[in-house]
């Protein structure tokens, strides 16, 4: 391991049982499938510029509160999708990074199908 790479702490990965709600920054209403593609897909498999763990680059970043997502959305013109996870869709998640930040793993189609509304940042 190089000095610039920090080991990823242990993650508790949870399979969606239904009803878990997260908030994803998106660019359109309705959100495109690209809004739910992981960094690895969007960069066509090229390694990320950061030293992010592979596990984090194959998931998508979401927040567990609307306020957490809005704090980031206010820094740029963007929308927030409310995503209520559904069971039996192959979706898993773990708390990663700062408190309130999660990485979600699932197909873009399954994740987009969980969108219940899109919110404009004030």
Residue frames as a rotation matrix with the C-alpha (Angstrom) as fourth column:
UNK 1
0.589 0.808 0.000 0.00
0.808 -0.589 0.000 0.00
0.000 0.000 -1.000 0.00
UNK 2
-0.262 -0.661 0.703 1.33
0.594 -0.685 -0.423 3.41
0.761 0.307 0.572 -0.88
UNK 3
-0.818 -0.143 -0.557 1.53
0.555 -0.449 -0.700 6.18
-0.150 -0.882 0.447 1.67
UNK 4
-0.870 0.493 -0.031 -1.23
-0.483 -0.836 0.259 8.12
0.102 0.240 0.965 -0.08
UNK 5
-0.138 0.854 -0.502 -3.76
-0.245 0.461 0.853 5.30
0.960 0.241 0.146 0.26
UNK 6
-0.571 0.058 0.819 -5.48
-0.820 -0.001 -0.572 4.94
-0.033 -0.998 0.048 3.59
UNK 7
-0.946 0.284 -0.159 -7.05
0.266 0.956 0.124 1.62
0.187 0.075 -0.979 4.48
UNK 8
-0.257 0.941 0.219 -10.83
-0.425 -0.313 0.849 1.61
0.868 0.125 0.481 4.32
UNK 9
-0.698 0.067 0.713 -12.34
-0.695 0.174 -0.698 1.15
-0.171 -0.982 -0.075 7.74
UNK 10
-0.897 0.409 0.167 -14.65
0.413 0.911 -0.016 -1.80
-0.159 0.055 -0.986 8.29
UNK 11
-0.696 0.715 -0.070 -18.06
-0.674 -0.616 0.408 -1.22
0.249 0.332 0.910 6.77
UNK 12
-0.606 0.643 0.468 -21.38
0.142 0.666 -0.732 -2.64
-0.783 -0.377 -0.495 7.85
UNK 13
-0.885 0.306 -0.350 -23.11
-0.421 -0.204 0.884 -3.27
0.199 0.930 0.310 4.53
UNK 14
-0.504 0.814 0.290 -26.88
-0.104 0.276 -0.955 -3.60
-0.857 -0.512 -0.054 4.85
UNK 15
-0.848 0.351 0.398 -29.27
0.504 0.296 0.812 -5.02
0.167 0.888 -0.428 2.26
UNK 16
-0.768 0.614 0.183 -32.25
-0.607 -0.788 0.102 -2.75
0.207 -0.033 0.978 1.66
UNK 17
-0.838 0.546 0.017 -35.32
0.484 0.756 -0.441 -4.13
-0.253 -0.361 -0.898 3.38
UNK 18
-0.173 0.771 0.612 -37.59
0.718 -0.326 0.615 -1.35
0.674 0.546 -0.497 2.12
UNK 19
0.781 0.604 -0.161 -38.40
0.568 -0.579 0.585 2.04
0.260 -0.548 -0.795 3.53
UNK 20
-0.003 -0.826 -0.563 -34.84
0.739 -0.381 0.556 3.28
-0.674 -0.414 0.611 3.98
UNK 21
0.878 0.362 0.313 -34.73
0.479 -0.661 -0.578 6.78
-0.002 0.657 -0.754 2.53
UNK 22
-0.160 -0.955 -0.249 -31.70
0.730 -0.284 0.622 8.55
-0.665 -0.082 0.743 1.11
UNK 23
0.806 0.366 -0.465 -31.09
0.048 -0.824 -0.565 11.72
-0.590 0.433 -0.681 -0.91
UNK 24
-0.016 -0.771 0.637 -29.07
0.858 0.317 0.405 11.84
-0.514 0.553 0.656 -4.12
UNK 25
-0.100 -0.096 -0.990 -27.84
-0.286 -0.950 0.121 14.95
-0.953 0.296 0.067 -5.95
UNK 26
-0.041 0.182 0.982 -29.17
0.838 0.542 -0.066 14.81
-0.544 0.821 -0.175 -9.53
UNK 27
-0.874 -0.380 -0.304 -29.20
0.150 -0.805 0.575 17.12
-0.463 0.456 0.760 -12.56
UNK 28
-0.791 0.596 -0.140 -32.68
-0.373 -0.288 0.882 16.59
0.485 0.750 0.450 -13.97
UNK 29
-0.580 0.723 0.377 -36.31
-0.262 0.273 -0.926 15.93
-0.772 -0.635 0.031 -13.16
UNK 30
0.980 0.043 0.196 -36.87
-0.159 0.763 0.627 13.13
-0.123 -0.645 0.754 -13.77
UNK 31
0.188 -0.978 0.092 -33.32
-0.667 -0.058 0.743 11.97
-0.721 -0.201 -0.663 -13.06
UNK 32
0.417 -0.159 -0.895 -31.47
-0.794 0.416 -0.444 10.16
0.442 0.896 0.048 -15.84
UNK 33
0.931 -0.170 -0.323 -29.94
0.249 0.943 0.222 6.73
0.267 -0.287 0.920 -15.40
UNK 34
0.051 -0.981 0.186 -26.54
0.380 -0.153 -0.912 8.46
0.924 0.117 0.365 -15.37
UNK 35
0.144 0.074 0.987 -27.59
-0.718 -0.678 0.156 10.11
0.681 -0.731 -0.045 -12.09
UNK 36
0.712 0.190 0.675 -27.41
-0.641 0.567 0.517 6.63
-0.285 -0.801 0.526 -10.53
UNK 37
0.767 -0.568 -0.299 -24.31
0.210 0.662 -0.719 5.27
0.606 0.489 0.627 -12.28
UNK 38
0.743 -0.573 -0.347 -21.20
0.438 0.024 0.899 4.75
-0.506 -0.819 0.269 -10.19
UNK 39
0.473 -0.662 -0.582 -17.94
-0.585 -0.729 0.355 6.60
-0.659 0.173 -0.732 -10.80
UNK 40
-0.472 -0.684 0.557 -16.39
-0.058 0.654 0.754 3.49
-0.880 0.323 -0.348 -12.42
UNK 41
0.088 0.582 0.808 -19.19
0.859 0.367 -0.358 3.31
-0.505 0.726 -0.467 -15.00
UNK 42
0.898 0.335 -0.285 -19.11
0.194 -0.884 -0.426 7.03
-0.395 0.328 -0.858 -15.74
UNK 43
0.300 -0.869 -0.393 -15.35
-0.775 -0.463 0.430 6.94
-0.556 0.176 -0.812 -16.32
UNK 44
0.737 0.094 -0.669 -15.55
-0.567 0.624 -0.537 3.71
0.367 0.776 0.513 -18.36
UNK 45
0.899 -0.288 -0.331 -13.48
0.391 0.867 0.309 1.79
0.198 -0.407 0.892 -15.81
UNK 46
0.068 -0.909 0.412 -10.59
0.123 -0.402 -0.907 4.26
0.990 0.112 0.084 -15.61
UNK 47
-0.255 -0.218 -0.942 -9.13
0.938 0.182 -0.296 4.52
0.237 -0.959 0.158 -12.12
UNK 48
0.811 0.584 -0.027 -10.45
0.566 -0.773 0.287 7.52
0.147 -0.249 -0.957 -10.16
UNK 49
0.248 -0.712 0.657 -8.30
0.020 -0.674 -0.738 10.62
0.968 0.197 -0.153 -9.82
UNK 50
0.352 -0.088 0.932 -8.59
-0.897 -0.318 0.308 10.43
0.269 -0.944 -0.191 -6.04
UNK 51
-0.754 -0.628 -0.194 -7.28
-0.514 0.747 -0.422 7.64
0.410 -0.218 -0.886 -3.87
UNK 52
0.071 0.897 0.437 -10.82
-0.993 0.105 -0.054 6.37
-0.094 -0.430 0.898 -3.22
UNK 53
-0.563 -0.169 0.809 -11.28
-0.304 0.953 -0.012 2.71
-0.769 -0.253 -0.587 -2.45
UNK 54
-0.950 0.224 -0.216 -12.55
-0.121 0.373 0.920 0.56
0.287 0.900 -0.328 -5.32
UNK 55
-0.566 0.767 -0.303 -15.55
0.824 0.511 -0.244 -0.34
-0.033 -0.388 -0.921 -3.17
UNK 56
-0.171 0.488 -0.856 -16.56
0.311 -0.797 -0.517 3.31
-0.935 -0.355 -0.015 -2.97
UNK 57
-0.663 -0.148 -0.734 -16.13
-0.544 -0.580 0.607 3.91
-0.515 0.801 0.304 -6.71
UNK 58
-0.899 0.396 -0.190 -18.61
0.117 0.632 0.766 1.15
0.423 0.666 -0.615 -7.62
UNK 59
-0.186 0.861 -0.473 -21.37
0.964 0.066 -0.258 2.66
-0.191 -0.504 -0.842 -5.47
UNK 60
-0.107 0.210 0.972 -23.18
0.428 -0.873 0.236 6.00
0.898 0.441 0.003 -5.53
UNK 61
-0.919 -0.328 -0.217 -23.00
0.353 -0.447 -0.822 8.70
0.173 -0.832 0.527 -2.89
UNK 62
0.062 0.953 0.297 -26.16
0.304 -0.301 0.904 9.63
0.951 0.034 -0.309 -0.99
UNK 63
-0.809 -0.226 0.543 -27.13
-0.376 -0.511 -0.773 11.39
0.452 -0.829 0.329 2.22
UNK 64
-0.663 0.567 -0.489 -29.45
0.687 0.720 -0.095 10.15
0.298 -0.399 -0.867 4.96
UNK 65
-0.049 0.691 -0.721 -31.16
0.629 -0.539 -0.559 13.52
-0.775 -0.481 -0.408 5.44
UNK 66
0.604 0.340 0.721 -32.56
0.778 -0.450 -0.439 16.08
0.176 0.826 -0.536 3.06
UNK 67
0.954 -0.256 -0.159 -30.65
-0.177 -0.904 0.390 18.82
-0.243 -0.344 -0.907 4.92
UNK 68
0.149 -0.950 0.273 -27.36
0.100 0.290 0.952 16.98
-0.984 -0.115 0.138 4.39
UNK 69
-0.078 -0.109 0.991 -27.98
0.958 0.266 0.105 16.81
-0.275 0.958 0.084 0.64
UNK 70
0.809 0.473 0.350 -29.21
0.557 -0.807 -0.196 20.41
0.189 0.354 -0.916 0.47
UNK 71
0.644 -0.648 -0.406 -26.01
-0.056 -0.570 0.820 21.70
-0.763 -0.505 -0.403 2.12
UNK 72
-0.419 -0.801 0.428 -24.04
0.391 0.266 0.881 20.28
-0.820 0.536 0.202 -0.79
UNK 73
0.026 0.522 0.853 -26.68
0.998 0.031 -0.050 21.19
-0.053 0.852 -0.520 -3.40
UNK 74
0.847 0.340 -0.408 -26.60
0.372 -0.928 -0.002 24.85
-0.380 -0.150 -0.913 -2.37
UNK 75
0.012 -0.943 -0.334 -22.97
0.020 -0.334 0.942 25.05
-1.000 -0.018 0.015 -3.52
UNK 76
-0.952 -0.272 -0.138 -24.02
-0.136 -0.026 0.990 24.44
-0.273 0.962 -0.012 -7.14
UNK 77
-0.178 0.945 -0.276 -27.21
-0.968 -0.218 -0.121 24.45
-0.174 0.245 0.954 -9.17
UNK 78
-0.863 -0.108 -0.493 -28.51
-0.206 0.967 0.148 20.95
0.461 0.229 -0.857 -8.68
UNK 79
0.212 0.968 0.132 -31.60
-0.752 0.076 0.655 19.02
0.624 -0.238 0.744 -7.60
UNK 80
-0.749 -0.367 0.551 -32.07
-0.646 0.589 -0.485 16.43
-0.147 -0.720 -0.679 -4.87
UNK 81
-0.105 0.686 -0.720 -33.85
-0.469 0.604 0.644 13.13
0.877 0.405 0.258 -5.51
UNK 82
-0.100 0.185 0.978 -35.56
-0.944 0.293 -0.152 11.47
-0.314 -0.938 0.146 -2.55
UNK 83
-0.275 -0.146 -0.950 -34.85
-0.597 0.800 0.050 7.75
0.753 0.582 -0.307 -2.89
UNK 84
0.205 0.409 0.889 -36.92
-0.921 0.389 0.034 5.26
-0.332 -0.825 0.457 -0.86
UNK 85
-0.728 -0.618 -0.296 -35.18
-0.682 0.694 0.230 1.90
0.063 0.370 -0.927 -1.21
UNK 86
0.476 0.866 -0.157 -37.26
-0.866 0.492 0.092 -1.14
0.157 0.092 0.983 -2.12
UNK 87
0.071 -0.441 0.895 -36.59
-0.542 0.736 0.406 -4.71
-0.837 -0.514 -0.187 -0.99
UNK 88
0.242 0.002 0.970 -35.48
0.407 0.907 -0.103 -7.51
-0.881 0.420 0.219 -3.30
UNK 89
0.995 0.058 -0.082 -33.90
-0.043 -0.495 -0.868 -5.17
-0.091 0.867 -0.490 -5.86
UNK 90
0.460 -0.888 0.016 -30.25
0.841 0.430 -0.328 -6.07
0.284 0.164 0.945 -5.16
UNK 91
0.366 -0.277 0.888 -29.63
-0.127 -0.961 -0.248 -2.77
0.922 -0.022 -0.386 -3.35
UNK 92
0.370 -0.338 -0.865 -27.21
0.909 0.323 0.262 -2.50
0.191 -0.884 0.427 -0.42
UNK 93
0.565 -0.190 0.803 -25.80
-0.078 -0.981 -0.177 0.44
0.822 0.037 -0.569 1.51
UNK 94
0.191 -0.544 -0.817 -23.24
0.964 0.261 0.051 1.41
0.185 -0.798 0.574 4.13
UNK 95
0.974 -0.004 -0.228 -22.40
0.073 -0.942 0.329 4.55
-0.217 -0.337 -0.916 6.07
UNK 96
0.214 -0.929 0.302 -19.17
0.973 0.174 -0.152 5.89
0.089 0.326 0.941 4.55
UNK 97
-0.357 -0.425 0.832 -17.22
0.429 -0.866 -0.258 9.09
0.830 0.265 0.492 4.98
UNK 98
-0.880 0.041 0.473 -18.66
-0.358 -0.713 -0.603 11.79
0.313 -0.700 0.642 7.20
UNK 99
-0.702 0.709 0.060 -21.71
0.367 0.433 -0.823 11.09
-0.610 -0.556 -0.564 9.40
UNK 100
0.160 0.880 -0.448 -24.84
-0.230 -0.408 -0.884 11.23
-0.960 0.245 0.137 7.26
UNK 101
0.004 -0.241 -0.970 -23.03
-0.996 -0.088 0.018 10.13
-0.090 0.966 -0.241 4.09
UNK 102
0.271 0.149 0.951 -23.71
-0.200 0.975 -0.095 6.69
-0.941 -0.165 0.294 2.62
UNK 103
-0.705 -0.362 -0.610 -22.60
-0.693 0.165 0.702 4.65
-0.153 0.918 -0.367 -0.35
UNK 104
0.299 0.875 0.380 -25.40
-0.532 0.484 -0.695 2.79
-0.792 0.005 0.611 -2.10
UNK 105
-0.841 -0.535 -0.082 -24.83
-0.395 0.504 0.768 -0.21
-0.369 0.678 -0.636 -4.37
UNK 106
0.034 0.843 0.537 -27.42
0.285 0.507 -0.814 -1.27
-0.958 0.180 -0.223 -6.92
UNK 107
-0.402 -0.142 0.905 -28.18
0.911 0.036 0.410 -1.06
-0.090 0.989 0.115 -10.61
UNK 108
-0.991 0.031 -0.127 -28.94
-0.045 -0.993 0.108 2.41
-0.123 0.113 0.986 -11.97
UNK 109
-0.491 0.863 -0.119 -32.37
-0.139 0.057 0.989 1.14
0.860 0.502 0.092 -13.06
UNK 110
-0.010 0.474 -0.880 -33.23
0.822 0.505 0.263 -0.20
0.569 -0.721 -0.395 -9.61
UNK 111
-0.616 -0.286 -0.734 -32.08
0.708 -0.609 -0.357 3.00
-0.345 -0.740 0.578 -7.90
UNK 112
-0.957 0.290 0.022 -33.93
-0.242 -0.835 0.495 5.31
0.162 0.468 0.869 -10.30
UNK 113
-0.285 0.892 -0.350 -37.07
0.191 0.411 0.891 3.21
0.939 0.187 -0.287 -9.79
UNK 114
-0.146 0.168 -0.975 -36.87
0.976 0.184 -0.114 4.08
0.160 -0.968 -0.191 -6.06
UNK 115
-0.970 -0.199 0.142 -37.11
0.186 -0.977 -0.104 7.87
0.159 -0.075 0.984 -6.66
UNK 116
-0.207 0.940 -0.270 -40.27
0.956 0.137 -0.258 9.24
-0.206 -0.312 -0.928 -5.01
UNK 117
0.894 0.447 -0.033 -39.75
0.423 -0.866 -0.267 12.94
-0.148 0.225 -0.963 -5.71
UNK 118
-0.159 -0.914 0.372 -37.22
0.911 -0.281 -0.303 15.49
0.381 0.291 0.877 -6.90
UNK 119
0.645 0.323 -0.692 -36.63
0.676 -0.664 0.320 18.60
-0.356 -0.674 -0.647 -4.79
UNK 120
0.419 -0.495 0.761 -35.22
0.404 -0.649 -0.645 21.94
0.813 0.577 -0.072 -5.98
UNK 121
-0.329 -0.593 -0.735 -32.61
0.944 -0.182 -0.276 23.48
0.030 -0.784 0.619 -3.73
UNK 122
0.676 0.653 -0.340 -33.91
0.677 -0.733 -0.062 26.83
-0.290 -0.189 -0.938 -2.38
